[in-house]
Amino acid sequence: MAEKPYSYVSKIYNYLMRSVNYQEWADYVYSIYDFMNIRGSSVLELASGNSKLSVLLLKRFPGIIVTDLSYEMLKLSNSSGLKKVCCNMAELPFKNKFSFIYSTFDSINYLDNEESINKFFKNIFHILNDEACFTFDVSLEKNSIKHEKRLNRKGKVDGLKFIQNSKYDRTTKIHQNKFKIKLEDGSIVEEIHRQKIYDFEYYFNIIEQHNLYVVHCFNSFTYDDANSESERAQFVVKKRLH
């Protein structure tokens, strides 16, 4: 059976992320868990991609469940200790509740319309324990403007040649990454990835609408307060119980 187009992009993303310091990122995620004094052991990662982050967190979160929309991305991890669920993060299938939920790599930005982001936070409310927290990072407009040109690049991995074209539209606030991939047999595959770059204040509003609230909002990888001029922000969210 021929590979599906997104499997090629999965390989390319895995290659492009090779310079990421996953240990540093895993330590930061765990530090938020510890800082928030979470004691429950039920942990969920949303949009886990290649799951390298969760592999590093397995010793701290032995029962962790990882999810991703792409089955091909989930297959990139060969760790037998991870429980994997292939699902849409806007339509989570879980009925049980979690003590700690996290999402990284600005995955929330892929919820590029009002319907999907509302569904998402509605689901988060229902699967969070009362004393639990959810942390996620987002890319803000300053980040898209700064890195738009840098993301125009090309390369080769596992016999695949690719060209990535990056374009940020300041009117629609959509950051689009178009991949043109040349396979070993000479055929061409194209795929477009879209991220919505929401305003900083928007996240506070949408979170409040779903009986959640922001406990902290940091500049990513720090404990400094984020603001509308930040490039990336790390939100820490809890349920509103009263």
C-alpha positions as CSV (number, residue, x, y, z in Angstrom):
1,M,0.0,0.0,0.0
2,A,1.4,3.4,-0.9
3,E,2.1,5.9,1.9
4,K,-0.4,8.6,2.4
5,P,0.8,12.2,1.6
6,Y,0.9,13.3,5.2
7,S,3.4,10.5,6.1
8,Y,5.9,12.4,3.9
9,V,5.3,15.6,5.7
10,S,5.6,13.8,9.1
11,K,9.1,12.7,8.1
12,I,10.0,16.2,7.1
13,Y,8.7,17.7,10.3
14,N,10.6,15.2,12.3
15,Y,13.7,16.2,10.3
16,L,13.1,19.9,10.8
17,M,12.6,19.5,14.5
18,R,16.0,17.8,15.0
19,S,17.6,20.8,16.6
20,V,14.9,21.1,19.3
21,N,16.2,20.5,22.9
22,Y,13.5,18.1,23.9
23,Q,15.0,17.5,27.4
24,E,14.8,21.2,28.2
25,W,11.2,21.4,27.0
26,A,10.2,18.2,28.9
27,D,11.8,19.7,32.1
28,Y,9.9,22.9,31.6
29,V,6.6,21.1,31.2
30,Y,7.3,19.1,34.3
31,S,8.3,22.2,36.2
32,I,4.8,23.6,35.6
33,Y,3.2,20.4,36.9
34,D,5.4,20.6,40.0
35,F,4.9,24.4,40.4
36,M,1.1,23.9,40.3
37,N,1.4,21.2,43.0
38,I,-0.5,18.7,40.9
39,R,-0.5,15.3,42.6
40,G,-2.6,13.2,40.3
41,S,-1.0,10.6,38.0
42,S,-3.4,10.7,35.0
43,V,-1.6,12.7,32.3
44,L,-2.6,13.5,28.7
45,E,-0.5,15.0,26.0
46,L,-2.4,16.6,23.1
47,A,-1.0,16.8,19.5
48,S,2.1,14.9,20.6
49,G,3.6,14.6,17.1
50,N,6.6,12.3,17.2
51,S,6.1,11.9,21.0
52,K,9.8,12.6,21.8
53,L,8.7,14.9,24.6
54,S,6.5,12.3,26.3
55,V,9.2,9.6,26.0
56,L,11.3,11.8,28.2
57,L,8.5,12.3,30.6
58,L,7.6,8.6,30.9
59,K,9.6,8.1,34.1
60,R,7.7,11.0,35.8
61,F,4.3,10.1,34.2
62,P,4.3,6.3,33.8
63,G,0.7,6.1,32.6
64,I,0.8,9.0,30.1
65,I,-1.5,8.9,27.2
66,V,-0.4,10.7,24.0
67,T,-2.7,11.8,21.1
68,D,-2.2,13.1,17.6
69,L,-4.4,13.5,14.5
70,S,-1.7,11.9,12.4
71,Y,-1.3,8.1,12.8
72,E,2.0,8.4,10.9
73,M,3.4,10.8,13.5
74,L,2.4,8.5,16.3
75,K,4.2,5.7,14.5
76,L,7.5,7.6,14.6
77,S,7.8,6.8,18.3
78,N,8.9,3.3,19.0
79,S,8.4,3.5,22.8
80,S,6.4,0.6,24.1
81,G,5.6,2.5,27.3
82,L,3.4,5.1,25.6
83,K,-0.4,4.7,25.3
84,K,-1.3,6.2,22.0
85,V,-4.7,7.5,20.7
86,C,-5.2,8.9,17.2
87,C,-7.8,11.6,17.4
88,N,-8.7,15.2,16.5
89,M,-7.8,17.5,19.4
90,A,-11.1,19.4,18.8
91,E,-13.1,16.2,19.3
92,L,-11.4,14.3,22.1
93,P,-12.9,10.8,22.7
94,F,-12.2,10.6,26.4
95,K,-14.8,10.1,29.1
96,N,-12.3,9.8,32.0
97,K,-10.7,12.9,33.6
98,F,-7.1,13.9,33.9
99,S,-4.9,15.5,36.5
100,F,-2.6,17.2,34.1
101,I,-3.0,17.9,30.4
102,Y,-0.4,19.6,28.2
103,S,0.1,20.6,24.6
104,T,3.3,21.9,23.0
105,F,4.8,23.2,19.7
106,D,2.0,25.8,19.3
107,S,-0.4,23.0,18.4
108,I,-3.4,25.1,19.5
109,N,-2.7,27.5,16.6
110,Y,-3.9,24.7,14.3
111,L,-7.4,25.2,15.6
112,D,-7.9,27.8,12.9
113,N,-11.6,28.7,13.3
114,E,-14.1,29.6,16.0
115,E,-15.9,26.3,15.9
116,S,-12.9,24.1,16.5
117,I,-11.3,26.2,19.2
118,N,-14.7,26.4,21.1
119,K,-15.1,22.7,20.8
120,F,-11.6,22.2,22.1
121,F,-11.9,24.3,25.3
122,K,-15.4,22.8,25.9
123,N,-13.7,19.3,25.9
124,I,-10.9,20.5,28.1
125,F,-13.3,21.6,30.8
126,H,-15.0,18.1,30.8
127,I,-11.8,16.1,31.0
128,L,-10.0,18.1,33.6
129,N,-10.2,17.0,37.2
130,D,-11.4,19.8,39.6
131,E,-7.9,20.4,40.9
132,A,-6.1,19.7,37.6
133,C,-4.5,22.1,35.2
134,F,-3.9,22.3,31.5
135,T,-0.9,24.0,30.1
136,F,-0.2,24.9,26.4
137,D,1.9,27.2,24.4
138,V,0.9,29.5,21.5
139,S,2.7,31.4,18.8
140,L,1.8,35.1,18.6
141,E,1.9,37.5,15.8
142,K,5.4,38.9,16.6
143,N,6.7,35.3,16.2
144,S,5.1,34.9,12.7
145,I,6.4,38.2,11.5
146,K,9.9,37.5,12.8
147,H,10.2,34.0,11.4
148,E,8.1,34.2,8.2
149,K,11.0,34.5,5.8
150,R,13.3,32.1,7.7
151,L,10.7,29.3,7.2
152,N,11.1,29.6,3.4
153,R,13.6,26.7,3.0
154,K,14.4,23.5,1.2
155,G,16.1,20.2,2.1
156,K,16.3,16.5,1.6
157,V,15.5,13.7,4.1
158,D,15.1,9.9,3.5
159,G,15.2,10.4,-0.3
160,L,12.5,13.1,-0.2
161,K,13.3,16.5,-1.6
162,F,11.1,19.3,-0.2
163,I,10.5,23.0,-0.5
164,Q,8.7,24.8,2.3
165,N,7.0,28.1,1.5
166,S,6.0,30.2,4.5
167,K,3.5,33.1,4.3
168,Y,1.8,35.1,7.0
169,D,-1.3,37.2,6.2
170,R,-1.6,40.1,8.7
171,T,-5.3,40.6,7.7
172,T,-6.6,37.1,8.1
173,K,-3.9,36.3,10.7
174,I,-3.3,32.9,9.0
175,H,0.2,31.6,8.9
176,Q,0.4,29.2,6.0
177,N,3.2,26.7,5.3
178,K,3.1,25.0,2.0
179,F,5.2,21.9,1.4
180,K,6.1,20.7,-2.1
181,I,7.7,17.3,-1.9
182,K,9.5,15.4,-4.7
183,L,9.4,11.7,-4.2
184,E,12.2,9.3,-5.3
185,D,10.1,8.3,-8.3
186,G,9.9,11.9,-9.4
187,S,6.2,12.5,-8.5
188,I,5.2,15.6,-6.6
189,V,3.1,15.8,-3.4
190,E,1.9,19.1,-2.0
191,E,0.4,19.8,1.4
192,I,-0.7,23.0,3.1
193,H,-0.6,23.6,6.9
194,R,-2.5,26.5,8.3
195,Q,-2.2,28.1,11.8
196,K,-4.4,30.9,13.1
197,I,-2.4,33.5,15.0
198,Y,-5.0,34.7,17.6
199,D,-4.5,37.9,19.5
200,F,-3.0,37.5,22.9
201,E,-6.2,38.8,24.7
202,Y,-8.4,36.4,22.7
203,Y,-7.1,33.4,24.6
204,F,-8.2,34.8,27.9
205,N,-11.7,35.5,26.5
206,I,-12.2,32.1,24.9
207,I,-10.9,30.3,28.0
208,E,-13.3,32.3,30.3
209,Q,-16.2,31.4,28.1
210,H,-15.8,27.8,28.9
211,N,-15.7,28.0,32.7
212,L,-11.9,27.9,32.8
213,Y,-9.5,30.6,33.8
214,V,-5.9,31.5,33.3
215,V,-3.8,31.0,36.4
216,H,-0.5,32.1,34.8
217,C,0.6,33.2,31.4
218,F,4.4,33.1,30.9
219,N,6.8,33.9,28.2
220,S,7.6,30.4,26.9
221,F,10.3,28.6,28.8
222,T,10.3,31.2,31.6
223,Y,8.3,32.3,34.5
224,D,8.1,35.9,33.3
225,D,4.7,37.3,32.6
226,A,3.8,37.3,28.9
227,N,2.0,40.2,27.1
228,S,0.8,41.1,23.7
229,E,4.4,41.9,22.6
230,S,5.6,38.4,23.4
231,E,6.6,36.0,20.6
232,R,5.3,32.9,22.3
233,A,3.2,32.5,25.5
234,Q,2.7,29.6,27.9
235,F,-0.8,29.4,29.4
236,V,-1.6,27.6,32.6
237,V,-5.4,27.0,33.0
238,K,-7.7,25.6,35.6
239,K,-11.4,24.9,36.0
240,R,-13.7,27.6,37.5
241,L,-15.6,25.7,40.2
242,H,-17.9,28.5,41.4
